[in-house]
Amino acid sequence: MVLTTARRGLLLGSALRRAGFAQTARFTNGVRNNARTLARSNLGVLGSGARGLASYGESTNHRGPKADRGLGGLGGLGSGTIAALAGLATALSLGALSLIQPDTVAQTEGNAPPNPDDLVKKAQVPGPNECAPGGNRAQRCPLGFPYFSRKEVSKHKHAEDRIYVTYKDGVYDVTEFVNMHPGGERILLAAGSAIDPYWAMYQQHSTRQVMEILASLRIGTLYEHEFKELEASISLDDPFANDPPRANLGAVRCQKPYNSETVIELIPDNYITPIPMHYKRHHHPVPQANEADFRLVLAFEDANILQVSTEDLRSRFKKHEFPVTLQCAGNRRQELNKVAPVQGLEWDCGAISTAVWGGCLLRDVLEFTGFGDESALIERAGVKHICFEGLDKPYDASIPIDKALSKFGDVLVAYEMNGAPIPREHGGPVRIIVPGHLAARSVKWCERITASKGEGHSGWQRGIAYKGAPAYMRTFDGVDPETLTSVQELPVNSAICLPRPGSTVDVDDGSVTLKGWAWSGGGRNIIRVDVSVDGGKTWQGADLGRGAEQGQNRAWAWTFWEAEVDIPPELRKPGVELDICCRAVDVSMNHQPERPEAVWNLRGIMNNSYHHVAVTLVREEEDNEDA
């Protein structure tokens, strides 16, 4: 494929510049050939600029003297190669390539958030001789805190100087809290300034628990006149005003940003979840993207390589379609919260849905860009991850290079959902779909794909948000997130959709019908689901339905199951509560653990313990007579 070779040449140039490989002749040939080929293509390339790049490349036929090598951190490149790099940069500037430059439930409507001043008892009010750096030791507010100026607060943006933020008139030192912040390093966006605009965006902060944490970090108070100036300058216009309209079909776990489950009892009716019913998970306001103007940038580290439109994706790459189940890592978090308090939205078992996603394979796009599985650059440049950045800054995520390039990984650069263009609500016009992994890796509104030595940089990848923490870790205080492993594939799991908790069953029926879903990460097939109506004392196998036919280790979608279970005679009495539970086994013989205590973690993710539903036996004839 001619264009693949061309892209590989350009990428190799970027790799040489960054990694310092002395591959001058190979690089110059790549630059020269790349420019000539690009001049004949229509991927945002201007012919004159490309010809200029080719002519600059001609100057690289010779190597410079040995004394030139190693200058400027170029790792042994001769002057000829340096000239090629300069030519490449100049051609880019002339337009040779078209490049783009470089969770708790929200407050109830009508309820005002707690005032941190009312929680001052949670703070450590400094003594008369104590004062954080930058504060006025002599002047103190009525609460006992020293006064700070906004100018002084603005000096504290980095850990070495301490990290300060303001909220209303309070000044807070969040230096140690950064690593514990569920949203990761997003908090640093407000370093040295006010967090008020960000908290208007993330209403999950408006709870007493969060305000108590904030109060414990207070070190001072803004001068009154400066606070009034700040208050007048801050715009708290609703950043969610342009979100798409919604029908609120499932349980809404947070309004702003919007997060809702699919309708759990309707899951068994739709193997492919209708788009309006698909669960929704947002961290920010939903971005607006015009498909006609949208471009996806392909890059190596910080070097932009090329950009493609959605039309390019459709016309230049073979289309593939797969039914893929996406599951939030926090699905079933409610049950962990009953063991001990956890962070994040209180999902039931409906933060999971399945759609038929259509698009081109990520591996084809990477090969087109020069990072195919046979590319020598992968090893030489030390590429270990493929990173995805969305329009909802600063969100990003990444997956290992072997998943991205696997012939059996089926990672999609998707532009269709259930046969239609991906709606804005679900990440259109372009979304990454990573089958078998937690949904957080399937980045919505993807505008940049980067081959990189390291993982994505945001808190959702490197922070604590999706890290595997042990059950004994009851605080993230002092914990370096880099010491914890990033979650990729999720464990085997299952849930009961029918009957729903709190419902009734006619005791005279003598049995109860159960329906639900089962799924395992990594494409591992579900081979068995066991069910019980007496809390696990006795078990029987469920019938596996649609999804059981999926290919070996490419079971990207859930498996439905159903069972008719006899009620033990000793339990067949009106008023008896049945403890219905289920457990699944995958093809690798992974089993669900019995109790949530075994998988509890502070972030409340990856709960795959037995799923329980309590129902009550009644005698319906008696109920009808009473009526």
C-alpha positions as CSV (number, residue, x, y, z in Angstrom):
1,M,0.0,0.0,0.0
2,V,1.8,3.1,-1.3
3,L,0.3,5.5,1.2
4,T,1.2,3.3,4.1
5,T,4.9,3.4,3.0
6,A,4.7,7.1,2.7
7,R,3.2,7.6,6.1
8,R,5.8,5.3,7.6
9,G,8.6,7.5,6.2
10,L,7.1,10.6,7.8
11,L,6.5,8.9,11.1
12,L,10.1,7.5,11.1
13,G,11.3,11.1,10.7
14,S,9.3,12.1,13.8
15,A,10.6,9.1,15.6
16,L,14.2,9.9,14.8
17,R,13.8,13.5,15.9
18,R,12.4,12.3,19.3
19,A,14.2,9.0,19.9
20,G,17.5,10.0,18.4
21,F,18.0,7.0,16.0
22,A,20.9,7.5,13.6
23,Q,19.0,6.1,10.6
24,T,19.8,8.9,8.2
25,A,19.6,7.2,4.8
26,R,16.4,5.4,5.6
27,F,14.9,8.5,7.0
28,T,15.8,10.7,4.1
29,N,14.5,8.2,1.6
30,G,11.3,8.1,3.6
31,V,11.0,11.9,3.7
32,R,11.6,12.1,0.0
33,N,9.3,9.3,-1.0
34,N,6.7,10.5,1.5
35,A,6.6,14.0,0.1
36,R,6.2,12.8,-3.5
37,T,3.5,10.3,-2.7
38,L,1.6,12.9,-0.6
39,A,1.7,15.3,-3.5
40,R,-0.4,12.8,-5.4
41,S,-2.9,12.2,-2.5
42,N,-5.8,14.3,-1.3
43,L,-5.5,13.9,2.5
44,G,-5.2,17.5,3.3
45,V,-2.0,17.9,1.2
46,L,-1.1,20.9,-1.0
47,G,0.9,19.8,-4.0
48,S,3.3,22.7,-3.9
49,G,4.1,22.2,-0.2
50,A,4.7,18.5,-0.8
51,R,7.0,19.2,-3.7
52,G,8.8,21.6,-1.4
53,L,9.2,18.8,1.1
54,A,10.6,16.5,-1.6
55,S,13.2,19.1,-2.7
56,Y,14.2,19.7,0.9
57,G,14.6,15.9,1.2
58,E,17.0,15.9,-1.7
59,S,19.5,17.8,0.4
60,T,19.8,14.8,2.7
61,N,21.6,12.6,0.3
62,H,24.8,13.2,2.3
63,R,25.7,12.8,5.9
64,G,27.3,15.7,7.8
65,P,30.7,15.4,9.5
66,K,30.8,13.3,12.6
67,A,31.3,16.4,14.7
68,D,27.8,17.4,13.8
69,R,26.3,14.2,15.2
70,G,24.5,14.3,18.6
71,L,24.0,18.1,18.5
72,G,20.8,19.5,19.9
73,G,19.7,16.2,21.4
74,L,19.3,14.6,18.0
75,G,21.2,11.5,19.1
76,G,23.8,11.1,16.5
77,L,22.1,12.7,13.4
78,G,24.3,14.2,10.8
79,S,23.9,17.7,9.3
80,G,22.1,16.1,6.3
81,T,19.5,14.7,8.6
82,I,19.2,17.9,10.5
83,A,18.6,19.6,7.1
84,A,15.9,17.1,6.4
85,L,14.2,17.8,9.7
86,A,14.4,21.5,9.0
87,G,12.9,20.8,5.5
88,L,10.2,18.8,7.1
89,A,9.3,21.5,9.5
90,T,9.4,24.2,6.8
91,A,7.2,22.1,4.5
92,L,4.7,21.6,7.3
93,S,4.6,25.4,7.9
94,L,4.1,26.0,4.2
95,G,1.0,23.7,4.2
96,A,2.4,20.5,2.9
97,L,0.3,18.6,5.4
98,S,-3.1,19.6,6.8
99,L,-2.4,19.4,10.6
100,I,-4.1,20.5,13.7
101,Q,-1.7,22.4,16.0
102,P,-0.8,21.7,18.8
103,D,-18.8,10.7,41.3
104,T,-21.6,10.8,44.2
105,V,-25.2,11.7,43.2
106,A,-25.7,15.3,42.3
107,Q,-27.5,17.6,44.7
108,T,-31.3,17.4,44.6
109,E,-32.8,20.2,42.7
110,G,-33.9,23.0,45.0
111,N,-31.5,22.0,47.8
112,A,-28.7,24.4,48.3
113,P,-25.2,22.9,48.7
114,P,-23.7,23.1,52.2
115,N,-21.7,26.2,53.0
116,P,-18.1,25.3,53.8
117,D,-18.1,28.1,56.4
118,D,-20.7,26.1,58.3
119,L,-18.3,23.2,58.4
120,V,-15.4,25.1,59.8
121,K,-15.3,22.7,62.7
122,K,-13.8,20.1,60.2
123,A,-10.9,22.5,59.5
124,Q,-7.8,23.0,61.5
125,V,-7.9,26.7,62.3
126,P,-4.3,27.8,62.6
127,G,-3.1,29.1,65.9
128,P,-2.1,32.8,66.4
129,N,1.5,32.1,65.4
130,E,0.7,29.8,62.5
131,C,0.1,30.8,59.0
132,A,0.4,29.1,55.6
133,P,2.9,30.6,53.2
134,G,1.6,33.8,51.6
135,G,-1.0,34.5,54.3
136,N,-1.2,37.6,56.4
137,R,-0.2,36.4,59.9
138,A,-1.5,39.6,61.6
139,Q,-4.9,40.0,59.9
140,R,-7.5,37.2,60.3
141,C,-11.1,36.7,59.3
142,P,-13.9,36.1,61.9
143,L,-13.4,32.4,61.5
144,G,-9.8,32.7,62.6
145,F,-8.1,32.2,59.2
146,P,-5.4,34.5,57.9
147,Y,-6.3,36.7,54.9
148,F,-4.8,36.0,51.5
149,S,-4.7,38.1,48.3
150,R,-5.6,36.7,45.0
151,K,-2.1,37.6,43.7
152,E,-0.6,35.5,46.5
153,V,-2.9,32.5,45.7
154,S,-1.9,32.7,42.1
155,K,1.7,32.0,43.0
156,H,0.8,28.5,44.3
157,K,0.2,26.3,41.3
158,H,2.8,23.6,41.8
159,A,3.5,21.1,44.5
160,E,6.9,22.5,45.3
161,D,5.2,25.8,46.2
162,R,2.1,24.2,47.6
163,I,-1.1,24.1,45.4
164,Y,-3.8,26.6,46.5
165,V,-7.3,27.1,45.2
166,T,-10.2,29.3,46.2
167,Y,-13.9,28.5,46.6
168,K,-16.2,31.4,47.4
169,D,-14.1,33.4,49.9
170,G,-12.1,30.4,51.2
171,V,-8.5,29.6,50.4
172,Y,-7.6,25.9,50.4
173,D,-4.3,23.9,50.2
174,V,-5.0,20.9,48.0
175,T,-1.4,19.7,47.5
176,E,-1.7,16.4,49.2
177,F,-5.3,15.9,48.0
178,V,-4.5,15.9,44.3
179,N,-3.6,12.2,44.3
180,M,-6.8,11.4,46.1
181,H,-9.1,13.4,43.9
182,P,-11.5,11.1,42.1
183,G,-11.3,13.2,39.0
184,G,-7.5,13.0,39.0
185,E,-5.4,15.9,38.0
186,R,-8.4,17.9,36.6
187,I,-8.2,19.7,39.9
188,L,-4.9,21.3,38.7
189,L,-6.9,23.2,36.1
190,A,-7.9,25.5,38.9
191,A,-4.5,25.6,40.6
192,G,-3.8,29.1,41.9
193,S,-7.3,30.3,41.1
194,A,-11.0,29.7,41.8
195,I,-12.6,26.3,41.5
196,D,-16.1,27.8,41.4
197,P,-16.6,27.6,37.6
198,Y,-15.5,23.9,37.6
199,W,-17.8,23.0,40.4
200,A,-20.6,24.6,38.4
201,M,-19.8,22.0,35.8
202,Y,-19.5,19.1,38.2
203,Q,-22.5,19.2,40.4
204,Q,-21.5,16.0,42.2
205,H,-19.3,18.2,44.4
206,S,-22.4,19.8,45.9
207,T,-22.7,17.3,48.8
208,R,-22.0,17.5,52.5
209,Q,-19.3,14.9,52.2
210,V,-17.3,16.9,49.6
211,M,-17.8,20.1,51.5
212,E,-16.4,18.5,54.7
213,I,-13.3,17.4,52.8
214,L,-12.9,20.9,51.4
215,A,-13.3,22.5,54.8
216,S,-10.6,20.2,56.2
217,L,-8.2,21.7,53.6
218,R,-8.9,25.4,54.4
219,I,-5.9,27.6,55.2
220,G,-7.2,31.1,54.8
221,T,-9.7,33.6,53.5
222,L,-9.6,36.1,50.6
223,Y,-9.7,39.8,51.5
224,E,-13.3,40.9,51.3
225,H,-12.8,43.4,48.6
226,E,-10.9,40.9,46.5
227,F,-13.6,38.2,47.0
228,K,-16.2,40.7,45.7
229,E,-14.1,41.4,42.6
230,L,-13.6,37.7,42.0
231,E,-17.3,37.0,42.5
232,A,-18.2,39.6,40.0
233,S,-15.8,38.2,37.4
234,I,-16.8,34.6,37.6
235,S,-19.3,33.4,35.1
236,L,-21.4,30.5,36.4
237,D,-23.6,30.3,33.3
238,D,-24.9,26.7,32.9
239,P,-22.3,24.9,30.9
240,F,-24.8,22.1,30.3
241,A,-27.3,24.3,28.6
242,N,-26.5,22.9,25.1
243,D,-26.6,19.2,26.1
244,P,-28.9,17.2,23.8
245,P,-32.5,16.6,24.8
246,R,-33.2,13.4,26.7
247,A,-36.1,11.1,27.5
248,N,-34.8,9.9,31.0
249,L,-35.8,6.3,30.3
250,G,-33.5,4.8,32.9
251,A,-32.5,5.7,36.4
252,V,-30.7,9.0,36.4
253,R,-27.7,9.0,38.7
254,C,-26.6,12.5,38.0
255,Q,-28.1,15.3,36.0
256,K,-25.0,17.5,35.4
257,P,-23.0,15.9,34.0
258,Y,-25.7,13.6,32.8
259,N,-25.4,9.9,33.8
260,S,-28.2,7.3,33.5
261,E,-28.7,3.6,33.4
262,T,-30.6,1.6,30.8
263,V,-34.0,0.3,32.0
264,I,-32.9,-2.8,33.7
265,E,-36.2,-4.8,33.4
266,L,-36.3,-4.1,29.7
267,I,-32.8,-5.4,29.0
268,P,-33.9,-9.0,28.3
269,D,-36.3,-7.7,25.6
270,N,-33.5,-6.2,23.5
271,Y,-30.3,-8.0,22.9
272,I,-29.2,-5.0,20.9
273,T,-30.0,-2.0,23.1
274,P,-32.1,0.7,21.2
275,I,-30.1,3.9,21.1
276,P,-32.6,5.9,23.4
277,M,-32.2,3.2,26.0
278,H,-28.4,2.9,25.9
279,Y,-26.9,3.9,29.2
280,K,-25.2,7.3,29.3
281,R,-21.9,8.2,31.0
282,H,-20.6,11.7,30.9
283,H,-17.8,13.5,32.8
284,H,-18.4,16.9,31.2
285,P,-21.0,18.8,29.1
286,V,-21.6,17.0,25.8
287,P,-19.4,18.6,23.1
288,Q,-20.8,19.9,19.9
289,A,-19.0,18.7,16.7
290,N,-19.9,19.5,13.1
291,E,-19.1,16.3,11.2
292,A,-18.3,18.2,8.0
293,D,-15.5,20.1,9.8
294,F,-14.5,17.3,12.2
295,R,-11.0,15.9,11.8
296,L,-9.2,13.0,13.5
297,V,-5.5,13.7,14.1
298,L,-3.1,10.8,14.0
299,A,0.2,11.4,15.9
300,F,3.3,10.0,17.4
301,E,3.9,11.5,20.8
302,D,3.6,15.3,20.3
303,A,4.2,15.2,16.5
304,N,1.0,15.5,14.5
305,I,1.3,13.3,11.4
306,L,-1.9,13.7,9.4
307,Q,-5.6,14.2,9.8
308,V,-8.5,12.4,8.3
309,S,-12.2,13.2,8.0
310,T,-15.1,10.9,8.7
311,E,-15.5,10.6,4.9
312,D,-11.9,9.5,4.7
313,L,-12.6,6.8,7.3
314,R,-15.6,5.6,5.3
315,S,-14.0,5.6,1.9
316,R,-10.4,4.6,2.5
317,F,-10.9,1.7,4.9
318,K,-12.9,-1.5,5.0
319,K,-16.0,-1.2,7.2
320,H,-16.5,-3.7,10.0
321,E,-19.4,-4.2,12.4
322,F,-19.5,-5.9,15.7
323,P,-22.1,-6.2,18.5
324,V,-20.1,-4.9,21.5
325,T,-21.2,-4.6,25.1
326,L,-19.9,-1.5,26.9
327,Q,-20.0,-1.6,30.7
328,C,-19.0,1.2,33.1
329,A,-16.3,0.0,35.6
330,G,-18.6,1.3,38.3
331,N,-21.6,-0.9,37.4
332,R,-23.2,-2.4,40.5
333,R,-21.4,0.1,42.7
334,Q,-24.4,0.3,45.0
335,E,-23.6,-3.0,46.5
336,L,-20.1,-2.1,47.4
337,N,-21.3,1.1,49.1
338,K,-23.4,-1.1,51.5
339,V,-20.1,-2.7,52.7
340,A,-18.3,0.6,53.3
341,P,-18.5,4.1,51.6
342,V,-17.0,4.3,48.2
343,Q,-16.5,7.1,45.6
344,G,-18.5,7.6,42.5
345,L,-22.0,7.4,41.2
346,E,-24.3,4.8,42.8
347,W,-24.9,2.6,39.8
348,D,-27.3,-0.4,40.0
349,C,-26.7,-3.1,37.4
350,G,-27.8,-1.0,34.4
351,A,-24.6,0.8,33.5
352,I,-24.2,-1.6,30.7
353,S,-25.6,-1.8,27.1
354,T,-24.9,-3.4,23.8
355,A,-24.9,-1.8,20.4
356,V,-23.8,-2.8,16.9
357,W,-20.8,-0.5,16.3
358,G,-19.6,0.1,12.7
359,G,-16.4,1.6,11.5
360,C,-12.9,0.8,10.4
361,L,-10.4,-1.2,12.4
362,L,-7.9,0.8,14.5
363,R,-5.1,-1.6,13.3
364,D,-5.9,-0.6,9.7
365,V,-5.7,3.1,10.5
366,L,-2.4,2.6,12.4
367,E,-0.9,0.6,9.5
368,F,-1.9,3.4,7.2
369,T,-0.1,5.8,9.4
370,G,3.0,3.7,9.5
371,F,2.5,1.8,12.8
372,G,1.4,-1.6,11.5
373,D,2.3,-4.7,13.4
374,E,5.3,-5.3,11.1
375,S,6.6,-1.7,11.5
376,A,10.2,-1.6,12.9
377,L,9.3,1.8,14.4
378,I,7.1,0.2,17.1
379,E,10.0,-1.5,18.7
380,R,12.7,1.2,18.0
381,A,10.6,4.1,19.2
382,G,9.4,2.1,22.2
383,V,5.7,2.5,21.4
384,K,3.7,0.6,24.1
385,H,0.4,2.4,24.1
386,I,-2.2,3.9,21.8
387,C,-3.8,7.0,23.4
388,F,-7.1,8.5,22.5
389,E,-8.2,12.1,23.3
390,G,-11.7,13.3,23.1
391,L,-13.3,16.7,22.6
392,D,-14.4,16.8,26.2
393,K,-11.0,18.0,27.5
394,P,-9.1,16.9,29.5
395,Y,-10.4,13.4,29.0
396,D,-8.1,10.8,27.5
397,A,-7.5,7.1,27.8
398,S,-5.2,4.5,26.3
399,I,-4.8,0.8,25.6
400,P,-1.8,-1.4,25.2
401,I,-0.3,-1.6,21.7
402,D,-0.9,-5.3,21.5
403,K,-4.6,-4.9,21.9
404,A,-4.6,-2.1,19.3
405,L,-2.7,-4.1,16.7
406,S,-4.2,-7.6,17.3
407,K,-5.9,-9.2,14.4
408,F,-8.4,-10.5,16.9
409,G,-8.7,-7.4,19.0
410,D,-11.4,-5.8,16.8
411,V,-10.8,-2.3,18.1
412,L,-12.9,0.1,16.0
413,V,-12.6,3.7,15.0
414,A,-16.4,3.8,14.9
415,Y,-18.7,6.2,13.1
416,E,-22.0,4.2,13.2
417,M,-24.2,2.9,16.1
418,N,-26.9,0.5,15.3
419,G,-26.7,1.3,11.6
420,A,-27.0,5.1,12.0
421,P,-24.4,7.8,12.5
422,I,-23.3,7.8,16.1
423,P,-25.4,10.4,18.0
424,R,-23.7,13.2,19.7
425,E,-24.9,11.8,23.1
426,H,-22.9,8.6,22.5
427,G,-19.7,10.1,21.1
428,G,-20.3,11.0,17.4
429,P,-19.1,11.7,14.9
430,V,-16.1,9.4,15.8
431,R,-15.8,7.2,18.8
432,I,-13.2,4.5,19.7
433,I,-14.7,1.1,20.6
434,V,-12.4,-1.2,22.5
435,P,-14.3,-4.5,22.8
436,G,-13.8,-6.5,26.0
437,H,-12.4,-3.5,28.0
438,L,-14.1,-1.1,30.4
439,A,-16.1,1.5,28.6
440,A,-13.9,4.3,29.8
441,R,-11.3,3.2,27.2
442,S,-13.9,3.6,24.4
443,V,-13.3,7.4,24.1
444,K,-16.2,9.4,22.8
445,W,-15.8,12.4,20.3
446,C,-12.3,11.1,19.6
447,E,-10.2,13.8,17.9
448,R,-6.7,12.4,18.3
449,I,-5.0,9.0,18.2
450,T,-1.4,9.0,19.4
451,A,1.2,6.2,19.4
452,S,3.1,6.7,22.6
453,K,5.7,5.2,25.0
454,G,3.4,5.9,27.9
455,E,-0.2,5.7,29.0
456,G,-2.7,8.5,28.5
457,H,-2.0,11.4,30.8
458,S,-5.4,12.3,32.3
459,G,-6.7,11.3,35.7
460,W,-9.0,8.7,34.0
461,Q,-5.9,6.8,32.9
462,R,-3.1,7.6,35.2
463,G,-5.0,8.8,38.2
464,I,-7.0,6.8,40.7
465,A,-10.3,6.8,38.9
466,Y,-9.8,3.4,37.2
467,K,-7.0,1.8,39.1
468,G,-7.2,-1.6,40.8
469,A,-6.9,-0.8,44.5
470,P,-6.9,-3.5,47.2
471,A,-9.7,-3.8,49.7
472,Y,-7.5,-2.9,52.6
473,M,-6.6,0.5,51.0
474,R,-9.2,2.7,52.8
475,T,-7.7,6.0,51.8
476,F,-5.7,7.3,48.9
477,D,-3.8,9.7,51.2
478,G,-0.1,9.4,50.3
479,V,-0.8,6.9,47.6
480,D,1.0,7.3,44.3
481,P,-1.5,6.3,41.5
482,E,1.4,5.2,39.3
483,T,2.0,2.3,41.8
484,L,-1.5,0.9,41.0
485,T,-2.4,-1.0,37.8
486,S,-4.7,0.6,35.3
487,V,-7.9,-1.4,34.6
488,Q,-8.4,-2.6,31.1
489,E,-10.3,-5.9,30.8
490,L,-13.2,-6.3,33.3
491,P,-13.9,-9.5,35.2
492,V,-16.7,-12.0,34.6
493,N,-20.0,-10.6,35.8
494,S,-23.7,-11.3,35.7
495,A,-27.0,-9.7,37.0
496,I,-30.6,-10.5,37.4
497,C,-32.9,-8.2,35.4
498,L,-36.2,-10.0,36.2
499,P,-37.7,-10.1,38.8
500,R,-36.8,-6.7,40.1
501,P,-36.0,-6.1,43.8
502,G,-39.1,-5.6,45.9
503,S,-41.4,-7.3,43.5
504,T,-43.8,-10.1,44.5
505,V,-44.2,-13.7,43.3
506,D,-47.4,-15.8,43.6
507,V,-46.6,-18.5,46.1
508,D,-49.1,-20.9,44.4
509,D,-47.1,-20.7,41.1
510,G,-44.5,-22.9,42.8
511,S,-41.7,-21.4,40.7
512,V,-40.1,-18.1,39.7
513,T,-38.9,-17.1,36.2
514,L,-35.4,-15.4,36.2
515,K,-33.9,-13.4,33.3
516,G,-30.6,-11.6,33.1
517,W,-27.3,-10.9,31.4
518,A,-23.7,-12.3,31.8
519,W,-20.5,-10.9,30.3
520,S,-16.8,-11.2,30.8
521,G,-13.9,-8.9,29.7
522,G,-11.3,-9.8,27.1
523,G,-13.9,-11.5,24.8
524,R,-14.0,-14.5,27.1
525,N,-17.2,-16.6,26.4
526,I,-19.8,-17.2,29.1
527,I,-20.0,-21.0,29.5
528,R,-22.4,-21.2,32.5
529,V,-24.7,-19.3,34.7
530,D,-26.0,-20.7,38.0
531,V,-29.0,-19.4,39.8
532,S,-30.5,-19.8,43.3
533,V,-33.7,-18.7,45.1
534,D,-32.5,-19.6,48.6
535,G,-29.5,-17.3,48.9
536,G,-27.1,-19.9,47.4
537,K,-27.9,-22.9,49.5
538,T,-29.0,-24.8,46.4
539,W,-28.2,-24.0,42.7
540,Q,-29.3,-24.9,39.2
541,G,-28.1,-24.1,35.8
542,A,-29.7,-21.4,33.7
543,D,-30.4,-21.7,29.9
544,L,-28.0,-19.6,27.9
545,G,-29.6,-17.7,25.1
546,R,-28.4,-15.2,22.6
547,G,-24.7,-14.4,22.8
548,A,-23.7,-18.0,23.7
549,E,-23.0,-18.6,20.0
550,Q,-20.2,-16.0,19.8
551,G,-16.8,-17.0,18.5
552,Q,-14.2,-18.4,20.9
553,N,-12.5,-15.5,22.9
554,R,-14.3,-12.9,20.7
555,A,-17.4,-12.8,22.7
556,W,-17.6,-9.0,22.7
557,A,-21.3,-8.9,23.6
558,W,-23.2,-10.1,26.6
559,T,-24.9,-13.4,26.9
560,F,-28.6,-13.5,27.9
561,W,-29.8,-16.3,30.2
562,E,-33.1,-17.5,31.6
563,A,-34.2,-20.0,34.2
564,E,-37.4,-21.4,35.7
565,V,-36.6,-22.2,39.3
566,D,-38.8,-24.2,41.6
567,I,-39.3,-22.7,45.0
568,P,-38.2,-25.1,47.8
569,P,-41.3,-26.5,49.6
570,E,-40.2,-25.1,53.0
571,L,-40.2,-21.6,51.6
572,R,-43.6,-21.7,49.9
573,K,-45.4,-19.4,52.4
574,P,-46.9,-16.0,51.9
575,G,-44.6,-13.3,53.3
576,V,-41.4,-15.3,52.8
577,E,-38.7,-13.3,51.2
578,L,-36.7,-15.1,48.5
579,D,-33.0,-14.3,48.2
580,I,-32.5,-14.8,44.5
581,C,-28.9,-14.8,43.2
582,C,-26.8,-15.6,40.2
583,R,-23.2,-16.3,39.3
584,A,-21.4,-16.8,36.0
585,V,-18.4,-18.7,34.8
586,D,-16.4,-17.8,31.7
587,V,-14.3,-19.9,29.3
588,S,-11.2,-19.3,31.3
589,M,-13.0,-20.8,34.3
590,N,-13.1,-17.5,36.1
591,H,-15.9,-17.5,38.7
592,Q,-17.7,-14.6,40.4
593,P,-16.7,-14.2,44.1
594,E,-19.5,-14.9,46.6
595,R,-19.4,-11.7,48.7
596,P,-18.8,-8.0,47.8
597,E,-16.4,-7.7,50.7
598,A,-13.9,-9.7,48.6
599,V,-13.9,-7.2,45.8
600,W,-14.6,-3.9,47.7
601,N,-12.3,-1.0,46.8
602,L,-12.5,2.7,47.6
603,R,-13.3,3.6,44.0
604,G,-16.2,1.2,43.9
605,I,-15.3,-0.4,40.6
606,M,-15.3,-3.9,39.2
607,N,-18.0,-5.4,41.6
608,N,-18.6,-8.9,40.2
609,S,-19.8,-10.6,43.4
610,Y,-22.9,-12.7,43.3
611,H,-25.9,-10.6,42.3
612,H,-28.8,-10.7,44.7
613,V,-32.4,-9.7,44.3
614,A,-35.0,-10.0,47.1
615,V,-38.7,-10.7,46.3
616,T,-41.6,-11.5,48.5
617,L,-44.0,-14.4,48.1
618,V,-47.7,-13.5,48.2
619,R,-51.0,-15.3,47.5
620,E,-52.6,-13.3,44.7
621,E,-56.1,-14.7,45.3
622,E,-56.1,-13.2,48.8
623,D,-54.8,-9.9,47.5
624,N,-57.6,-9.8,44.9
625,E,-60.2,-10.6,47.6
626,D,-58.9,-7.8,49.8
627,A,-59.1,-5.4,46.9
